[in-house]
Amino acid sequence: MPAVWLNAVICKTVKSISEIRADFPILGRKIYDKPLVYFDNSATTQKPLSVINAVNEVFTTYNSNIHRGVHALSDQASEKYEDAREKVRSFINAEGKEEIIFTTGTTSSINGIAFSFGERYIKTGDEVIISHLEHHSNIVPWQMMCERKGAKLRVIPINDAGEILFDEYLKLLSPKTKIVAVTQVSNALGTILPIKKIIDTAHSMNIPVLIDGAQGIQHGLVDVIEMDCDFYAFSGHKIYAPTGIGVLYGKTKWLSKLPPYQGGGDMVANVTFEKTTYNELPFKFEAGTTNFAGAIGLGAAIDYVKSIGLRDIEKREQELLSYATERLSAIKELKIYGISNRKIPVISFLLENIHQYDTGMVLDKLGIAVRTGTHCAQPIMERLGIEGTVRASMCFYNTMEEIDTLGTGIEKVVKMFSK
Amino acid sequence: MSVNEVQDTIIEEFSAFEDWMDKYDLLIDFGKELHEIDPLFKVHDYLIDGCQSKVWLHPEFNGNKIKFTADSDALITRGLVALLIKVLTDRTPDEIISADLYFIDKIGLKQNLSPTRSNGLLSMIRQMKLYAMAYKAKIQK
């Protein structure tokens, strides 16, 4: 078969950028009479119609509590919920569905593991390793657990480019280390961490690793078997799904040994006032009525992302990143924070002598949505000696023209505040 | 001028501008007119931490009226701070306590006072009123 034909067979119908944008109704909005430029994708992503319709369908056609009913609607809802679990499993290539636990988001996934793992395995004098690039969600739960258990939190330092110092990580590892919990991608700077190396090194000392995938899951292929992480946490709303749904992946060998962190309905096998036995995986960790509508929405989001193709998404986003870096670097008053050559499409920056809040306020009035502040990662800001940045975070539905609009907007800000 | 008369002049000045950029320009100009706060008071004790931008506020009471000085590290916030000072400085505690600050809404900057904006402005107004209440209680003793 000629190569061209072969390509046509292998590649799905490639959607044009305008077709992609048409899938996201909100992108057509105007803000202060200007076309919306949405560059706050690291905070949350917009939702395609297929996700909105999937959630809508739950409530208009088969809403009913899952796993409990004897009636048709409950069966249908349960089936769709379990289909969504299978979609997640296949998306991250987990071995079994029992390794996929639905939570409310990355934060609750990490809190759950920090609690359960702490209860089961951490004692006084033990150590937990995190990095200086963590979001507060991957700092505070471990800190709380360490305080409770008399353990110590150790932090992998970073260089000025915003990359972890791998040699320092090696020095921190010791027989006292009981778990390593690091982010896949820095939310504040966009740096992609060398997680495979981090995991392999920890495993050589039999130390398990949790990966905070909140900023990683939507930007490239995640294969938990290849990565070999012990736990992986992510949020649905960062990957075009609704808010309030998240995933905790854990290897069965760990999840089966860990105690549940929440008690309630559905997570039990048998309850008497004397003793309760727990349900099997994954239900042991899904107490109460879960956000099944959100899970079904997440399933639809995964279908959507797959239809575009993760490799295509990654390629397009790297093009956006390199254009944005070039365009914004041309503004001489602008300094980019986080200059690793392995980044997701995030530009964290400051303008000379202009407060990040002022920049954000003016950009807003130009219809450009960015985030300003510490991005829930105060330790990084402290390390870089700044109080915050302006963060423009892009994803595959953004365009080069929008980057130009941002560039022009920033030039306006510079002019306005340097008078 | 009364509290409301000052508010009305501010509203009039802003009414000349339709475009947001012009409104912000005017705010920045107001910020420039703000009397410098004594560096002695630009310390943690007088800081209203708004997370996104910082505001320092210092009251001085002469037994009758309160004089406020303030500053912010962000210029747009500083402009808003300047407007609040313009309206509420050199007033008796009662005037401050009973002040209804309608001008912020009228000039289209109400969103800046939303608690989620965390720019310190809402806390600044609360703090000004708290100082007024504290000084009022002091006189009554």
Interface residues (C-beta under 8 A of the other chain):
Chain A: Y32 I354 H355 Q356 Y357 D358 M361 V362 K365 T372 G373 E387 G388 K412 M416 F417 K419
Chain B: W20 M21 Y24 D25 I28 C51 Q52 S53 D73 A74 L75 I76 T77 N119
